[in-house]
């Protein structure tokens, strides 16, 4: 299920050129174009889910895949030892700007 107006759906469908740092059947990972830290990755499920509030019980594996992939990407980006932060922004009041579920991984500060 996709949303034709969603920028992340367009990235997933390769309508907007983006370098994927990781891709599997469930999700993609790419760099945030407006980074908040030296390392700022977005982990995005391929299934269009509007926000955390729209998760269904059947989406449990998607959430766990996002977190486990974030752990692996932190190691790949060499921030697993120095430390990093994972967060979801939920709804406009929680800072969500793109209404397609995504997990931020930020780190790399000295």
ZAZAKOL-519148 format. One record per residue: residue in one letter; y, z, x of N, C-alpha, C, O in turn. Coordinates in pm, whole numbers, plus 32768, in hexadecimal, padded with zeros to 4 digits. Layout:
N
aYZXYZXYZXYZX
...
REM end
This chain:
110
x7F8A80008056800080008000807C8000805A8087805480B4
x80D67FA58043814F7F9E809481C97F91803981BF7F737FC3
x823A7FAA807582BA7F9F802F83077F30807683277F3D80ED
x83267EC5803183627E50807283EE7E6A80AB841C7E1F8101
x84337ED3807C84B77EF480B084B27F58812485197F748162
x843D7F8C8143842E7FF681A7842E7FBC823483DE7F648254
x84887FEE828984907FBC831384107FD8836083E77F8683B2
x83CE804B834783528069838E82E1800E8360828D7FE783B1
x82DD7FEB82E082787F8B82B0828E7F0382F2822E7EBE8315
x830C7EDD8305832A7E5E834882FF7E6283DB82CD7DFF8410
x83137ED5841C82E67EE584A7824E7EDE84AE82177E998504
x82097F25845481777F24844F81427E96843C80E07E6F847A
x81857E4A83E7815B7DC083C981907D5A842D81807CE1841B
x81D07D8D849882037D398506826E7CD784D882807C6D8514
x82B77CFC846D83287CAB844083A47CCF849184037C818499
x83A37D4584CD840E7D70852883CC7D8985AF83757DE185B9
x83F27D3F861783AF7D50869883C77DDB86D284397E0786E1
x835A7E1E86F1835F7EA4872882E97EB38787827A7E878768
x83007EF087F982937F09885782457F848829827A7FF28825
x81C77F6F880881717FDF87E28138801E886181007FD988B6
x814780A1886C810C80EB88DB807B810D88BC802C81288916
x805B810B883B7FD38127880D7FC480EC8781802380EA8733
x7F4C80BC87647F2D808C86DD7E99809B86C67E48807E871E
x7E7580CA864F7DEA80C986227DE980A3858F7E4E8072855B
x7D7A80B8854A7D6F808F84BE7DCC80DE84627DF380AE83F8
x7DEF8159848B7E3A81B384357ECF81BC84527F1E81D383F7
x7EF781A984D27F8281C584F67FB28175856C7F64813685B4
x80368179857E8077813B85F280D281A3863380FA820585F4
x80F2818B86B2814F81E186FD81B081858746818881248787
x823181A6873B8298815B8782830C81B887A283168226876D
x8365818987FB83D981D88823844481D387B6845B816B8778
x8484824587A084F4824D8742856A8202877E8588821287F5
x85AF81B0872D862181648762869E81BA877686FB819087BA
x869F8231873A870D8290874D86D38315878086CE83778736
x86A6831787FF865E838C883186B2840B883787288409885A
x8670847A881486AD84FE881D8689854488A086BB85B288BC
x8634850688F086038540896C85D884CE89C885CC845C899C
x85C084ED8A49859184848AA48512843D8A72850283C58A85
x84B984878A328443844E89F184548469895C845E84DC8932
x84578400890B846084118879840B83A388398434832F8832
x839683CA880C8338836D87CF832F83868739834183F6870B
x8312831D86EF82F78327866182668300864A823882978677
x821E835686048194833D85DF81938323854981B9837A84FA
x816A82AB8522817B827C849980F5824E845F80B581F68498
x80CB828883EF8051825583B0806781C9837880D581A8834A
x7FFF8178837B800A80F18345801480F382AC8051809B8270
x7FD88158826F7FE4816881DE8071819781BE80A181F681FB
x80B381568160813981818139812F820080E580FE81FF8074
x815E826D811F816982EE80D981FC831480E7822E831D8157
x8241832A807B82D1833C807C82FD83B480D0835883A88122
x82BD842880BE82DF84A0810C826C85038103820984EA80BF
x827A85738147821785DF813F81FD860480AD818C86208086
x82678603805C825A86277FCE820085C87F8081D185EA7F14
x81E985527FB6819984ED7F70810984E47FA380BD848E7F77
x80E4853E7FFF805A853F80307FFB85647FC0801985B77F6B
x7F8885247FC27F1E85427F637EAB85837FB07EA58578802B
x7E5085C67F687DDF86077FAA7D9185A580017D5B85CB8069
x7D8A85297FD87D3F84C380237D84849B80A67D4A845380F6
x7DFF84C980BC7E4B84A681357E37850A81A87E7884FE820F
x7DDD856A81977DC885D281FB7DA9859782857DDE85C582E9
x7D54853182897D3084F7830B7DA784B1834C7DB084AC83C7
x7E01847A82FC7E78843983357ECC849F837F7EF9848483EF
x7EE2851283437F35857A83827EF285AD84027F3585BE8468
x7E6F85C583FC7E2B85F584757E2C858A84E27E3885AA8558
x7E1E850B84BB7E25849E851E7EAE849885607EB8848185D8
x7F1884AC85127F9F84AD854B7FAC851A85B57FE085018622
x7F7C859185967F8A860285F37F3385F0866F7F61860986DE
x7EB885C4865D7E6085B186D07E91853E87287E86854587A3
x7EC784D686EC7EFF8467873A7F7C849587837F94846C87F5
x7FCD84EB874480438523878780198571880480588565886D
x7FAF85C087F87F7C860A886C7F5985A888DD7F7D85BE8950
x7F12853C88BA7EE984DA891E7F608490895A7F63847589D2
x7FC384708906803B842A8937808E8484899280CA845589F2
x80928505897480DA856389CB809D85638A5680E485678ABA
x8019855D8A5C7FD685568ADF7FF584D18B23801384CD8B9A
x7FED84648AD8800883DF8B0F809783D58B4580AF83938BAA
x80F684178B01818384138B2A81A484828B8F821884928BB7
x813F84CE8BB7814B85398C1D81A985AA8BF381EE85E38C46
x81AB85C98B7281F9863D8B44819F86AD8B0D81D087138ADD
x811C86988B1680C086FC8ADF80C887818B2980B487E98AEB
x80E387808BA980EC87FD8BF68178883B8BEE818688B58BE2
x81DF87E78BF58268881A8BF4829388488B6A82E888A08B5C
x8259880C8B03827788338A7A82B887C58A2982FB876D8A5F
x82A287CB89A782D78768894C82DF87A688C182AC881388A8
x8320875E88688332878D87E083008722877F831686AB8794
x82BC874F8716829086F686AA82D68722862B82DF879A860F
x830886C285DD834486E8855D8347867684F9834E8600851E
x8340869C847B83548642840A83D9866883CA83F486DE83B7
x842C860783AA84A1861D8356847785FC82C8843A859482B0
x8496865382698468864081DF84E086398181852A869A8170
x84F085C48144855B85A780E585E485A7812B85F185D3819D
x8646857480E586CC8562811E870685E68153874085E981C0
x86F786518106872B86D3813086E5870C81AB871B876581ED
x866D86DA81C9862387048240863386A382B385EE86AF8319
x868D864282A586AA85E58311865B8563830E86688512836A
x860A854D82A785BD84D082A0861B845C82828665845F8220
x861683F682D7866A838082C686198305829B864982B2824F
x859E82FC82CD8545828F82A584DA82CD824C849283288276
x84D0829B81D3847582D8817283EB8297817783BC8256811A
x83AE82AC81EB8322828B820982F882FB82688333830B82D3
x829483468241826883B98290825F839683248228832D8348
x829483EB837B828983D7840B829B845D845282E384B58425
x8256846884C2825984DF851682A884BF8594828E845B85D7
x8307851585B5835485068631830F855586A082E085C4868A
x830A851A871782E1855F87918356855487F1837B84E58819
x839085C5881683FF85C1887583E3862088E983A3868888D8
x841485FA895F8403864C89D6843F86048A4E848A85A48A41
x841B86368AC3844885F78B3F84C5862F8B7A84FD85F68BD8
x84F586A08B44856A86DF8B7F854587238C0284D3874D8C15
x85A4872C8C5B858F87728CDB859088078CC6857F88538D26
REM end
